[in-house]
Amino acid sequence: MRQEKKQSGRSVKAIAFAALAGLGLGAGISTVQAQTPLEALQQYNQRAEWEDKFDATLESLDAIKTSTPILSAGTAEYITGAINQYAMIVQRGGWGQVPSSNRPLRIGAQDSAVTDLRRRLMASGDLEQTAGLSDTFDSYVDAAVRRFQVRHGLIPDGSVGQTTLVALNVPAEVRLRQLETNLVRLRSMSGFLGDRYVMVNIPAAEIEAVENGRVRSRHTAVVGKIDRQTPILNSKIYEINFNPYWTVPVSIIRKDLIPKMKQDPQYLAKNKIRIFDWKNNELAWQQIDWNTEEATRYQFRQEPGEINSMGSMKLNFHNTHQVYLHDTPSKSLFGTDNRFHSSGCVRVQNVRDLVSWMLESTTPDWSRGRVDETIRSGLREDVKLKTQVPLYLTYITAWTNEDGIVHFREDIYNRDGLYGGDVAGLQ
């Protein structure tokens, strides 16, 4: 991250403190995993602390991160307050559009679009009303943009590129309707969900592990593509597969594997995928007519190992969609804004932490050390949970907690019914 320039009349120390305070994250301790927008903001501020010598002011972001789950008992009340807030914004005329620029707007830039950006950030409360309407992108604006990015699940780099610009230009009226839509969803999930549960918020591509009403850990996720959606359902995680095989679902055989074999007959061998009939007899690829859908009648099983699509662990839960939570060898996707790349399953960052948490009380003879050792061994092992863990695959695109800060995510599957498709539908 770039070092903030010092401003006359206000120290970098005060600016950074205001940026963090502006996040409004409630008290409580939670372990937020790396690569989430909030974690990236933490890294940014830690570097600023070190370089500008004001670390005495900010003790630790862990002390101010909210540990309140999205599906808390009070979330419906909090979002009702947000609806009132946004209704007032709409009554005042909402906010104007931020025009695109020839290059991404970032700290140090001087551009007429920065004045419009300031107005927009003031309207939503991300920038103080006293910050002025200069055309210079200073550290006041930098802090406000990062705050906005965190609220919208974007990597808080302080740069107004296309993704951030699209989110900025969603009208206030649309955001208000989005809040109203999600109030109904949150009310339907306001009952007792269990002492311990896992919640996957599909539009946010994020997972919460909740214990006794507080978030124990958060995990960045990769979820289903628009045309291969992760299903919305309630279930229970009942089994952990260590160093698993991957049995290729029929949908992927049809959409991916057959076309790839037509292009490269060595595709299966390169990816350590073997073919079996339903009597467990192994077949050679030459025995299948790849110009038809004959392949969908067989089992395709990928061997455990570094390139296995499940990674080191697979978490099974009851469902009819052939989906599961799992590790992945493709870690780089966790660090992007857009994490809708799977065929319906949910890839979990730092999955070892999630599995260790589930096993520590439900199957106590499994310690974190044993988890790590089993993965290191490379040997297949299936562990049934003695107590199944409730799992909720949900679709929440707007929410707020006791911190009073409103969070939005893109309506990636068009379930909000706004803009006739994409809630950030100005793209």
N, C-alpha and C positions, 0 to 999 in steps of 0.2 A: 504494500500500500504506500501511497505517497505521503510524505510528511506534510502536515498542515502548515500553511504559512501563518506567521503571527500577525495578529491584527492590532492596530492602534486602538486604544479606548476599551479593549476587552482582551484579556489574556487567553492564550490557547487553553490554559487550564480551565478557565470558566466556560469556554466554548465547548470543550469536550464533556465537561460535567453536565452542561445543559443538554447536550446530545443524548447522554445516557439517561438523564432524568426524564427527558422528553419521551423515551421509550415507555415510561410508565409501568415498568415491569414490577409486579407485586412482590412482596417479601416472600421468602420460602426457598428451600434448597431443592434443586433438581439437577440431575446430571445430564446436561444437554450435549449430545454427541457432536463431534467435529463435522464441519462442512455444512451445517445448517446456517441460514442467514444470520441468526443471532450469534453463532460461534464465530463466523467471519467478522462480525462487528466487534466481538470481544478481542480478536486478534488485532484488528485495526487500532482499537483504543489502547491495548497493552503496548503496542509499538509507539503510539503517540505519547503514552505515559513515560516510557523509557527515554525517548528522544527529547522530550520537552521538560523532563524533570518535575512532573507534578503528580507522581504516583501517590503521594500522601493524601491527595484529595479523594481518589477512587480506591477503595479498599479491595474490592473483588466483585466482578460481575455476578459470581455465583450467589452473592448475598441479595441481589435484587432481581434475579430471574424468577419469573412466576412458576410456582409448582402446582398451580391450579389446572386441572385437566379441562379440555374443551367441553367434555360432557359432565361438568360439575353440576351439582344441584342448583347453583345460583346463576348458571350461564343464561338461562332464559330471561331472568330479571336483568342481567347486565346488558343483554342485547336489546331489551326493551328500552333501556336508557339510551343506547346508541341509535335506535330508531328515532327517538325524540330529537336527538342531536342532529341527525342528518335531515330530518324533516325541516328543522329550522334553517339548515344550510340551503335546502331546496327553496324554501320560502324567500330567502334572501337573494335568490337568483342563481344558486349553485356556484360553479366555478367555470372560468373560461378555459379555452384550449391552449395548450403549449405548442407553438409551431415547431416543426422540425428544423434542424440546423444542418449546415453542410458537414459538420463533424460533431461527435458526441460532446455535450456540454459537461465540463468538469472544472475543478477548482483552478482558478487563474484565468479562465476564459472571459472574454468581454464580448457580449452579443446581445442584441435587442431581445432575443428570445429569453434571456435570463430574467428580464423584468416580468414577462408573462409567467415564467416559472416561479418567481417569488410570489406573485399574486395567487397562483394555484396552491402553493404550499401553505400560504397563510390561510386560505379558505378552509383547508382541511385540518388546520392546527399543527402542521408539521414545522412551520416557521413562525417565529414570534412576529406579532403585528408591528413591532417597533424596529424590525430589521431593515426597513426601507425598501425602495423600489429601484435600486441601482441596476445597471446592466452588467455589473461585474459579479462573477461567480466566486464569492468569497467563502470563508470557512463557516459562516453562518448558514449559507445555502448548502454547502457540502454536508454539514451535520443534519440538516433538514432532509436532504435527499436520501441519506443513509437511513434515517428514521422511517421515511416513506417506504423505502425498499424492504426494510425488515417487516413492516406491517403488511406488505404484499407478497412476502415469501420470495423476494428477489435477493440475489447476492449483493450485499451493501457495499458496493465499490465507489459510491459517490458520483458515478458517471451516468449521465442521462443518455443512454443509448436507446435503440428502438424498443426493447422490451419494457424499459422503465417509462418511456414516452407513451406507449400504448396504455399502460396502467394509469398514468397521470390523466389521460384524456378520456377515460370512462366517465360519463356525466354523473353528477351527484344524484340525479333522479334514478339512474340505473343502480347505483350503490344502495340507495334507500330501498328499492324493490328487492334487491339481493338480501338485505338484512331481514326484511319482512318474510321472505321465502324461507330463510334459514331459521327464523324463530319457530316456525311450525315444525321443522325437522328436530330442532333442539328440544322442544317440548315433548316430542314423541320419545326422546331418549332420556328423559329427566328422572326416570325411576332408579331403583337400586340396580347397579350393573355388576356388583360383586366386590368383595374385599380386594381382590387382585384381578385385573383384566388388562387386555391389550386392545388398543383402539388404533385402527389405520384410517387416517383422513385422506381419502383418495385425491381430492383436488390439491391439497397441500403437499401430497407425497411425503407424509410424515407419520411417524408412529409414536404413540405414547404408551409406556408401561406404567400402569397406575396401581398404587397400593394404598389402601386405607384413605382414599379420597385425595391423594397427592400424587403428582407425577414423580415416579422413581427415576425414569430415564426417558429421553426422547431420541429417536433414531430417524435419520433421513431415509427415505424409501425411493424406489423406482417402481411405478405402477403401470397399468395397462395403457396401450396406445388407444387412440380414439376409436379405431376399428377393431380393437381387441380389448374391450374394457374389463377392468377389474370389477367383479360383481359386488353389489351392496348386499350384505347379509350379516346375520348373527350366528356364531358357531362356538366351538370350543377346540382349543389346541390339545391334542391327546397324545402326540408322539413326536419325538425328535429323531431324525435319521442323521447319524454321523457318517461322513464320507460316503454320501448316497450315490446309488445309481440314479440316472435320470431317464425315465420312460417318456419318450416324446409323445405329446398329445396328438390326437388325430388331426386337430385343426392346424397344428404346426407341420405335421407330415404333409398335409395337403397344400398349405400356403407357402411353406419354406423349403422343406426337405426335398420334395419331388422336383421343384424348379432348380434347386442347387445340384441335385444329382444329374439333371440333364446338362447342366453347364460343366460339371466336373465329376466324373464317375468315381474319383478318389475322395470325394467329400466325406463319406462315412468313415473311411480308414483314417483320414487326417484328424477327424474329431473323435476317434475311438468309439464309434457307434456300431453296435452289432444288431443283426436282424434275427428275430425268432418268430416261429409260428406259435399258435396258442397251445401247442403241446410241448413247448419249450425246445423244439428242434431248431438248430441254427441254420440260417440260409445265407447264401452268397448273394451279393448285389446283382450278379448277372442273371439270377433266377427270376428277377422281377421285371415286368414291362413298365418302364418309367414314363412311357407316353400315355399311360392310363392312370387311374386312381387305384390300381391293384395294391400299391404299397400301403394304403390305409387299412388293409386287412391284416397287417402284421404288427409285431411289437418292435420298436426301435429303442435300444437301451444303450445309453452312454455310460462308459465305465467311470468309476471314481477317479479323481485326480485333479490336477491343477486347471485343466481346461473344462472340467465338468460344469455344465450350465447351472447346477445347484450350488457350486462352490463346495464348502466344507460341511454345510448343514442344511437340512430341509425340515421345516416345521409343518406337520400335517394337522389339518383340522377338517371336521366333517363338512362336506359340501358336495354338490352334484356337478360342479363346473370344472373339475380337474385342475384346481388351482391350489396354491400353498404359499407359505412364506419361506424364503430361502436366502442363503448367502449367494454371492456372485463373484466370478473372476474379473468382472468388468467394473472395477471400483471407481473409475474416473467419472462415471455418470452421476455419482452422488454430489459432485461439486458443481453441478450446472443448475440454471434456473428451471429449465424444462426437463422434468424427470418422468416422462410418459413414454416409455420405450419397451415395456414388456408385452408379453402375449396374454396378460391377465393375472399372472402371479405377481407377488410382491417381493421385491428384492430388499433386503434389510442391511443397512450399514451397521457395523459393529454388532453383528448378529450374536457374537459370543457373549457380549454383555447381556443381551436380551435372554438368551438361552440359560445362562448361569443364574439370572434372577428367577426365571421360571422354575429351575430345578432346585434352587437352594431351600425352598420350603415344601414344594410338592414332592420332590424326590431327593431328600437331604443327603443321601450317600453320594450324590454327584456334586463335588466341589468345583470351583473354577479351575483349579489345578488339574482335576480329572478331565474336565472338558478340553482343556488345552492339550493334554497328553493324548487323549483319544484322537483329536484332529491330527496331531503330529504323527501318530502311528500310521495313518492312512488306511486303517482297517475299518471295514463296515461294522457298524453297531447301531441297533435300533433301541431306543429307550422309551417305554410307555410311561407317561406321567401318572403318578399315583393319584394326583388330583388334577383334573383337566382345568385349563385356564380359559375363561370366557374371552372370546374374540369378537370385535365389532368392526366390520368393514363399512365405513360411513362415508357420507358425501356432504361435507360442510364447507361452504365457500365464503362464509362471513361469520364472525363471532367476536365476542369481547369477554374479558374476564374482569375480576375486581380491580384490575389496573386501570380500567376505563379506556384503554386504547383499542380501537377497532381494527380488526384484521380482515383482509380480503384475499381470496384466491381466485384464479381464473376458472370459469365454468367450463372445464375442459370437455365434459361429456354432454354439454347443452341440457342439463337437467334443471337449471333455473328458468329456462325459457325466455331469457333476456337477449335482446339484439337478434332474435331469430337464430341464435347459435352461440357465438363466442361472447362471453361477458366482457372481454377485452376486444370486442369485435371491430375495432378500428383498424386492424391490420389489413 
